[in-house]
Structures are given as C-alpha cells and as structure tokens.
Amino acid sequence: MKKDYSAGGHNLMHVFFALIPKKWLIGIVGGLLFLTSIMVLGVLIMVTGGFESDNSNSGSYPESMTGKAKVSAEVERYRDLVTKYAKENGIEDKVDLMLALMMQESGGQGNDPMQASESKCGAIGCITSPEESIKYGVKHFKSVLEKAKGDIKLTLQSYNFGGGFIDYVMKRGGKYTKDLAIEFSRMMYAKVAGTGNYSCVRPESASTGACYGDIGYVDAVLKYYQNDSVEVADLDNEKLKSIMKEGLKYKGTPYVFGGDNPKTGFDCSGLMQWIYKKAGITLPRTAQQQYTASKKIDKSKAKPGDLVFFTNTYNAGVPVTHVGIYLGEDKFYNSNDSGVGYSTISGYWKEHLYGFGRVANF
C-alpha cells in the first residue's frame, strides 16, 4: 500500500513555524515575496526586451520618407554600389536619399564621394577609392539613422555635424529643428573658432555665428531628393481622397502581421481592406484574394486608386504576397516592414512587382 506522507509533513511544518519568532516570520515571508517579484520582473524583461519597444535597431523607422534622387550623372553612376552596400546594411529603401547626400557632399567627384574618411579612421584623406567611400559612408549613414531613431532630417544633419548633435537634440525634445541646428553649430564653433579650421559656409551662418558644419545641410540634400508623398488635395476624386485621408491617419505606424484595424495595427492587405471600406468599397482579406478579386490592368493603364501587387516578399505559398494603393508616377501607399507610408516602385519593389488591379472606378 502506498504511504501518504503529506499529513506528517504538514504537522512538521506547523511545529517549524511555531518555533520561529513572529517578527522573523514576517521578514522571511516579505523577503520571499520580494525575491519572487524580482524573478517575475526579470522573466518579463527577458521575454519582452523591456517595458517599451525600442525600434532603434530593428530597421523599422517612424519617419517613412522615400523618393527619387535628382542627381547628376556622376552621382547616378554609383547607384549600383550604393544599392549593394545598402542591401548589406538593411537600408535599401534609403538608396535615393544617400545619392542625394552624395550629390551635396561631392557631386560624385573624387575618390571619397560620400566624404566618409572621418567615419572610417577619424581623419580626412584615409579613403582612396569610391567603393571604399560608399562602403563606409553607407555604414555610417545607417548608424546615424538608428541613433536618430529614424528622424531623417536629424540623420542628415548629424551626418554633417557628427553624432554629438543627436545627443544634443535628444535632450531637447528628441526631434530635429533648424533652430537646434543653429544652436548646436554656434555652441561648437565657440569651442573651435580659435583653431582656424572652420569657416562660415553660408551667409546665414555668419549672421548667426553658427559656423560649425553646415546649418543648411538638410535643405541642401533634400533639394536633390523628390519626396514621394502625394497631396490629398491633388487627387481628383472624392472617394479616393477619403481613402487616402483615412490611410494617412496611420502613417508611420509599425507593420503588424495579421493586423486589420487601428487597434491591432495593419499588415499590407489589412490596411487596404480598412481604408477602402471607408469609401464604401469592400475588399477580401489577403493580398492574393484582393488580386483575384480585382480587374487586371497593364501598368500603362494604371491610375491613382488602383491596387499594385508584389510577389515573393515572403514565403506565403501563393504568388501575390504584398499590396498597396497606387498613386501614379510609380508611387504607392502601403504597410511594409518600415511601417505605414509611401514607397516607390524602384529597387526592391520593382524587382518584386507582380501587377496592377482595379477594384473601383475613380
């Protein structure tokens, strides 16, 4: 017969606790509860990575600024090399922005077109080939982008000023402004003016005393960069305007696989289903189903409001794996790994383009 030791053990425990002074007992129980709470907290931190999600190293950035570089042939010839190293660093969607930066830095001239020597070795002149410049320039751009938490203007100005500007901004609201650039430049110039190594590159710099770096750098780079955003007011159909007004509410929010509403977040087809519904247009749930339900059209006949479809963006077991709303001139709006925002049918998206479909006449 199996013996039951539980009763005897229970009585022994009563005797044990009876022998312990009450104030000691309270201390022991309190200590055990404290240790338990610490262990639970540790598990939560290990599982979740902390109480707040930090996307600084995830490649998903809150500001989705995409577009096309308007640069010289001397810069454009480096597109393939910039794309190569952008892919290696996971920032292929920033190729055109980096080409615009190169246009401002050098116009594509010389052995260091991205002016990346200081990021490699801390001194000017250590880079001796354009490919080496692009390799280290792209790597540096990514590190600055991550530290700036995706603030494109802060990234650009910090590429010129150095990473210290990001720390300066983070302590003063965390977002780039021209005024902060002027303040930082003025502060830094006061420290180095005596070296004779710095001079005012713009008249506005001289008038403000902000002669460290180039306080007009952001505007100078973006002058060579055509933003892909589309003004809702420029759309010529009220239903299409209502679709885009709804979509723009979620611009910059992270991609969520399986998400189909504002509470859960959105994946690509979930976003399309939601925003078209606001205009009274019912779409099925997945990208493949939306493609099947649409009227297939040639790219030459595609117009704003049509859907644009992509393939092999992940292994889904079906041909069509991604969808966005087409806005003309190779622009589209979608939810992807970089979040909800505008994209361009170039580079990665051009390689994965599957076709266009019409679900309504606008």
N, C-alpha and C positions, 0 to 999 in steps of 0.2 A: 504494500500500500504506500502511495506517495505521501510523504510527510509535509505538513503545512507549517513553515517556519514564520509565517507573516505575523501571527499573534505574538509570538515570543519576541520578535524583533520590535514590534510596536511597543511592548511593555518596557523593553530595554531603553528605547528612545525616551520614554516618559521619565525613567529614572535619570538618564543622562541630562536631560534639560532641567530636571528638578534640582540637580546639584550645581547648576550654573547660576550665579547671581543674575537677577533680573536685568540690571543695567548693562551687564556684559552681553546678555542675550539680545537685548535691543541693538547693541552695537554690532554684534555678529550679523544679525538679520539685515540691518541697514547696509553693512558692507557688502553682503551678498547681493542685495538689490542693486547697489551701485555698480558692482562688477558686471552684473548681468546686463544693465543698461549700456555700459561701455562696449560689451561684446556685441550686442544687437546693433549699436551705432556703427561699430566697425564693419559688420557684415553689410549694412546698408550702404556705407561709403564704398566698399569694395565692389558691390554689385552695380550701384548706380553711377559711381565715379564722383559722388558728392551730391549736395542738395540742389545745385544748379547745373544745368548742362552747359559746358564750355565748348563752343564750336571753334575755338581759335585754331585747332589743328585738324579739323575734320574736313576741310576743303569746302564746307558749306558756309557761304558768307552772306550776311544780311543785306548787303547792297548789291543788287544784280545789275551792274552797268555793263552792257555789251554793245558792240557796234563794229564799225569798219574803219580801218586806218586810212586816212587820206594823206599818203606819204609819197616821197619821191621814188623814182626807180632804183636809186642807190640803196634806199632802205628796204623797198619791196623785195629786192633780190635775196634778202636774208630771211624771208618768211619761212622757208622750209627748215632752216636751222633753228629759228625761234620756236617753231612748232615742235621740232624734235625734243628740245630741252624743256619746253612747256609740258609735253606729254610725260616726260620723266619726272617732273615735279608736280603733276596733277593739276595744272592750271591752264589747260589748253584753251579754255574759254577766254583767257586774257591775252592771247597772241596779238590781236589787233591793238590792244591798249599798249602792249610793250613795244610794238612797232612805232606807235605814236610817240612813246617815250624816247625811243632811239632817234626818231626824227628831230626831237628837241635837243637831245644830247649831242648828236654829231652829224645829223643829216646822212648817216650811213657812211661817213668818211673815216679813214684811218684804220689802224689795227685794233682799236678799242671802241667800236661804235656804240657800245652801251655804257662806256665810261665806268667800267666795273673793277678797275685795278685796286681801288681802295677797299672794296668789299673782299677781294681775294687776299691782298697782302698788307693792307693798311697804308699804302703809298701809291702815288701816281707813277705809271710807267712800267709796272711789272708784267702787264699783259702784252703779248707780242703778236697775237693773231685774232681775227674777227671771231672765229669759232670759240676760242677761249673766252673772249669777252662776252659772248652770248651765253655760254655755259654758266659763267659766274654771275652775269647780270640777271639771268632768269632765276637762278637760285636765290640771289639776294632779293629780287622782287618778291618772290614767294615768302621769304622770311619776314619781310616788312609787311606784306599783305596780312599774314597771320597775326603778327604782333598788333597791327592796326585793327584787327577783328573785322576785316572786310571793308572798312571805310576807304573807298577808292581815292578820294581826294587826300586823305591823311596818308595813304600809302605813297601816292605820287610825291607829295611834299617831303615826306620822310626819305624817299629815295634821293632827294636833293640835299636835305638838311642833315640826314643821319637819324638813327633810331632814337636818339635823345629827344627828338621832337615828339615822338609818340608818348613817351613817359610824361612829357610836359602837358600834352593835350589830355591824357587820361586823368590827370589831377585837376583838370579844369573843364569838366563836362563830358570828356570822352569822345568828342566829335570835332572834326576839322572845321575851322573857320579861318577866313583871311586875317581877321584881327589877331587870332592866336599866332598865325604865321609871322605877322609883323612883330608882335611882342617877343616871340622867341628869337627872331633874327636880330632885333635890337639888343636883346639881352646878351646873345652870344657875340655880337660884334663888339660890344663894350669890353669883352674879355680878350678879344684877339686883335683889335684895331692896331695895337702897337707893333704887331709882327710885320705889318706891311704886306701880308699875303692875301688880304681881302680888299675888294673894291666894290663899289655900288654898280650893279649891272643894269639897273633901270633908274630913270629919273625919280620915280615914286619911291625907290629905296633911299635915295639921297635925302629926299624931303622928310622921310620918317626916321632916318638914322638906322634903318633896317638893312644893313649891307652885308650880312652873313648869308651866304647862299643866294637863292633867287626867290623872293616872295611872290613873284608872278609865275612860278613854275607850273602850278596846277593848270591855270588858264592856258599857258603856253602849250602844254602837252595836249590838252583837250581840244585845242584849236585844230589838231591833226586827227581828231577822232570824232566820227559821226555816231552819235548815240542812237541806239535802235528804238528808243521809246517812241510811241505814237500818241499824239494828242487826240483825246477822245473827240474834241470839238471838230477835228478834221475829218472824222468819219461822217459819211453822208446818209446814214440810215439810223432811225431812232432805235430800232430793235438792237442793232449792232452796238450802238452807243450804250444801251442798257446792259448788254453783255459785258462790255469792257469796263464799264463803271463798277460792276459787281466784281469782276476779276481783279481790278486794281486795288480793291479793299484788302486783298491778301498778298499784295506784292511784298516780297522779301521774307515771307513765312517759310519755314523749313518744309522740305518734301517729307511726306508720311506715306509709306507703302500701305495701300488699302484704305487710305483716307478719302472720304467723300463728302465732308461737310466742314463748316468752320470750327466746330468743336473738336473734331478729331484731327483736322488738318487735311491736306489733299495730296493724292498722287495725281498723275497726269490726266487720266480719264475721269477720275473723281471730280477734278476741277472743271473739266469741260462739261460734265453732266450737270454740275451745280450752276455754273454761270449761264448756260444755255436755257436751263429751266426758268431762270429769272425773266427770260424773254418769251416764255411760253413754248419753248422747244424741248421736247423730250428725247433724251439720248439714252441708249443702253449703257451698261456699266463699264465694260472694259474697252481698251483701245482697239482690240481686234473686233469686238462686237460693233463699235462705232464705225470702224472702217467698212464692215459688212453692210451696215445699215445705210451707208452714205452712197450718193451717186458719184461714181468715179469720174474724175476730170483730169485733163492734162495740165501740167504746170503752167503752160502758156495761157490757159483759160482761168487759172485760179485767181480769186479775188478776196478782199477782206471779208471775213466771216466764214470762209470755208475752213475745213479741218485739214491739217497737214500731218501725215503719218510717217513713222520711222520704224526700222526693223533692227533686230539683233542688238538692242540696247541692254538687254539682259536675257538670260535663258528662260523663256516663258513657255516654250513648247508650241508657240504659234508664230506666224510671220510678223504680225504687227505688235510692237511692244511699247510704243510711245506715241502720244498725240498732243497737238497744240492747236490753238486758233490762229489761222494765217491772217496776216495784216498787210500783205503786199510788200513788194521790194525785198523779198527774202526774209522778212521779219515775221516772227510769231511769238505768241504769249503762251506760257506753259508752266508746269511744275516739274522740275528736274532736281538732280542731286544738289544743285546750287540754290534751290529754293524756288519760289514762285516769281517769275519775272519774264522779261523779254529775252529772246535768243535770235540768232541769225542762222540761216541755212548756209553755213560755210564750215570748213574744217570737219570736225566730228559729225555735225548734223548733216552735212552734205554727203558724207560717206555712208550714212545710215538712212538717208531719205528713201521712203517706200512709195509715197504717192499722195494724192490730194483727193478729198471727198467733199461733196456738198450736201448739207443737211437742211438748208433753208435758202430761199432766195431773198437777198437783202437789196 
